Amino acid sequence: MLHYYIYYRVQPEHVVQAEAAVKQIQSEIARRFGISGSLLKKRGEPNLWMETYPGLAPGTGFETALKQAEDKAGIAALLRDNGARHVECFQD
């Protein structure tokens, strides 16, 4: 199984909008893949966020679907570092 971890920095003035965008992304992922993502915020650094998506089978097209959901939610405009979201994938 594959486990995805996506981390990024939110612009402080866009925290409310970014949280709404993440909820939209996670809703789309849940609809398409039947998994619930989680949103974590780093202790002591509240603008560093991480989404996790556990337990995906290889070859499902998750990364393409994630990118589509990100674009639809417009999250890049709400982030620091030119909208960079760093995607890491681990397997068990």
C-alpha positions in Angstrom: 0.0 0.0 0.0 1.1 3.6 -0.6 0.9 6.4 1.9 1.2 10.0 0.7 2.5 13.0 2.7 2.1 16.5 1.3 3.7 19.4 3.1 3.7 23.1 2.4 3.7 26.6 4.0 0.5 28.6 4.1 0.6 32.4 3.7 -0.6 33.7 7.2 -3.2 36.0 5.7 -4.8 33.1 3.8 -5.1 30.5 6.6 -9.0 30.4 6.5 -9.1 30.1 2.8 -6.4 27.5 2.7 -8.2 25.4 5.2 -11.3 25.6 3.1 -9.3 24.6 0.0 -7.8 21.6 1.8 -11.3 20.4 2.9 -12.4 20.7 -0.8 -9.3 18.6 -1.9 -9.9 16.0 0.8 -13.6 15.8 -0.1 -12.7 15.1 -3.7 -10.1 12.5 -2.8 -12.6 10.8 -0.4 -15.2 10.7 -3.2 -12.9 9.3 -5.7 -10.8 6.9 -3.6 -12.9 6.2 -0.5 -10.1 7.3 1.9 -10.1 10.1 4.4 -7.1 12.4 4.4 -6.0 14.3 7.4 -4.6 17.8 7.9 -1.8 18.4 10.4 -0.2 21.7 11.5 3.3 21.7 12.9 3.5 22.5 16.6 5.3 25.8 17.1 5.1 26.6 13.4 1.4 26.8 12.6 1.8 27.8 8.9 3.6 24.6 8.1 0.9 22.1 7.2 0.9 18.4 6.1 -1.9 16.4 4.5 -1.7 12.6 4.8 -3.5 10.0 2.6 -2.9 6.5 3.7 -3.6 3.1 2.2 -3.7 3.6 -1.5 -3.2 0.7 -3.9 -0.5 1.4 -6.6 -1.7 2.3 -10.1 -4.9 4.1 -8.9 -4.0 7.5 -10.5 -4.0 9.2 -7.1 -1.3 11.7 -8.0 -3.1 12.9 -11.1 -6.4 13.1 -9.2 -4.6 15.0 -6.4 -3.2 17.6 -8.9 -6.7 18.0 -10.4 -8.2 18.6 -7.0 -5.5 21.1 -6.1 -6.0 23.0 -9.3 -9.8 23.1 -8.8 -9.5 24.3 -5.2 -7.0 27.0 -6.1 -4.7 26.2 -3.2 -1.4 27.3 -4.9 -2.4 31.0 -4.7 -2.7 30.6 -0.9 0.7 29.2 -0.2 4.2 30.5 0.3 7.1 29.5 -1.8 5.2 30.1 -5.1 2.5 27.6 -4.2 4.9 24.7 -3.7 3.4 21.5 -2.3 5.9 18.8 -1.6 4.6 15.3 -2.2 6.3 12.3 -0.7 5.1 8.7 -1.1 6.0 5.8 1.1 5.1 2.2 0.8 4.8 -0.7 3.2 
